Amino acid sequence: MAIKLEQGLQKEAVASIQRYLRDNFDAEAGSLQAESLLHFFLEEVGPLVYNAAIHDAQEQLQSRVAELDIDCHEEPFGYWTKNTKRR
């Protein structure tokens, strides 16, 4: 699954890459260069991050499902216990 950014987010990412290169490496990069670098990282490293996020979400969901019986458990035959206070 290819990772694609919305156009506005891509422009912000390109500007951020340009600033990072300028501030940390004293290197100027044009929009095309920064966009190419962004595309490379999204294609090459992006899947690692994406897969890790999916794994984390899956663990969270499995943990919640494992506790479902605790969260949603209702004791049977509780009518008499609840209603003995009326007598």
C-alpha positions as CSV (number, residue, x, y, z in Angstrom):
1,M,0.0,0.0,0.0
2,A,1.6,3.2,-1.1
3,I,1.7,6.1,1.4
4,K,0.3,9.3,-0.1
5,L,0.0,12.6,1.5
6,E,-2.6,15.3,0.8
7,Q,-1.3,18.0,-1.3
8,G,-1.2,20.6,1.5
9,L,0.6,18.2,3.8
10,Q,3.1,17.3,1.1
11,K,3.9,21.0,0.6
12,E,4.5,21.4,4.3
13,A,6.6,18.3,4.4
14,V,8.7,19.6,1.5
15,A,9.2,22.9,3.2
16,S,10.2,21.1,6.4
17,I,12.7,19.0,4.6
18,Q,14.2,22.1,2.9
19,R,14.5,23.8,6.3
20,Y,16.0,20.7,7.9
21,L,18.7,20.5,5.2
22,R,19.4,24.2,5.4
23,D,19.6,24.3,9.3
24,N,21.5,21.1,9.8
25,F,23.7,20.7,6.8
26,D,24.0,24.2,5.4
27,A,22.6,22.7,2.1
28,E,20.0,24.3,0.0
29,A,17.5,22.0,-1.7
30,G,14.9,23.0,-4.3
31,S,11.3,21.9,-4.1
32,L,12.0,19.1,-6.7
33,Q,14.9,17.8,-4.7
34,A,13.1,17.9,-1.4
35,E,10.0,16.3,-3.0
36,S,12.1,13.5,-4.4
37,L,13.7,12.9,-1.0
38,L,10.2,12.9,0.6
39,H,9.0,10.4,-2.0
40,F,12.0,8.2,-1.4
41,F,11.5,8.1,2.4
42,L,7.8,7.5,2.0
43,E,8.4,4.6,-0.3
44,E,11.5,3.1,1.5
45,V,11.0,3.8,5.2
46,G,7.3,4.7,5.3
47,P,6.1,1.1,5.3
48,L,8.2,0.4,8.4
49,V,6.5,3.2,10.3
50,Y,3.1,2.3,8.9
51,N,3.5,-1.4,9.8
52,A,4.6,-0.5,13.4
53,A,1.6,1.8,13.8
54,I,-0.7,-1.0,12.6
55,H,1.0,-3.5,15.0
56,D,0.5,-1.0,17.9
57,A,-3.2,-0.5,17.0
58,Q,-3.7,-4.2,16.7
59,E,-2.2,-4.8,20.2
60,Q,-4.4,-2.1,21.7
61,L,-7.5,-3.6,20.1
62,Q,-6.6,-7.2,21.2
63,S,-6.0,-6.0,24.7
64,R,-9.4,-4.3,24.8
65,V,-11.1,-7.3,23.3
66,A,-9.4,-9.5,25.9
67,E,-11.0,-7.3,28.7
68,L,-14.4,-7.3,27.1
69,D,-15.7,-10.0,29.3
70,I,-14.6,-8.1,32.4
71,D,-16.0,-4.7,31.2
72,C,-19.3,-6.1,30.0
73,H,-19.9,-8.9,32.4
74,E,-23.3,-9.0,34.2
75,E,-24.0,-11.5,37.0
76,P,-27.1,-13.6,36.3
77,F,-29.9,-14.1,38.8
78,G,-29.3,-10.7,40.5
79,Y,-32.9,-9.8,40.8
80,W,-33.3,-11.1,44.4
81,T,-30.0,-9.6,45.5
82,K,-31.0,-6.1,44.2
83,N,-34.5,-6.3,45.5
84,T,-34.1,-7.7,49.0
85,K,-33.6,-4.1,50.3
86,R,-37.3,-3.4,49.6
87,R,-38.6,-6.0,52.1
